Amino acid sequence: MSQRRCPDCGNILSEQDLSCSKCGCSHLDKNSEDKNGNVSEIKTTIEFTTVSCVIPVIGIFLLILLYILKLTLLGFAFFIISVIVGAKLAVKWYCGGCGESLYFSRAKSCPYCKKTFTNR
């Protein structure tokens, strides 16, 4: 039996499921595809992983350390950069058709189901 991921929450579903049992997403059927088989959109979610949470904590430690060493401006710069990097690592993108994760939001096609995105 083939499985796919829910485009909203990432829950694993079977091909027969028309809605997600976890989040109730009901647009999992093929109505989001046009006659050429193109997926209409890329779904975006935020997942707080260990890396995306540890990087801002490191920035806080650098801020405190550099404040003690009287390098406040440099510490503040490191803190801001670490928060931005941590936030960027927390965002994940999914194919609207098969629900698999994508590497970046500007993808022209899904590497798994090979469908092109119409909104790009």
Secondary structure, DSSP 8 states (H G I E B T S, - for coil): --EEE-TTT--EEETT-SS-TTT-----SGGGB-TT--B--EEEEE---HHHHHHHHHHHHHHHHHHHTT-HHHHHHHHHHHHHHHHHHHEEEEETTT--EES-TT-SB-TTT--BBTT-
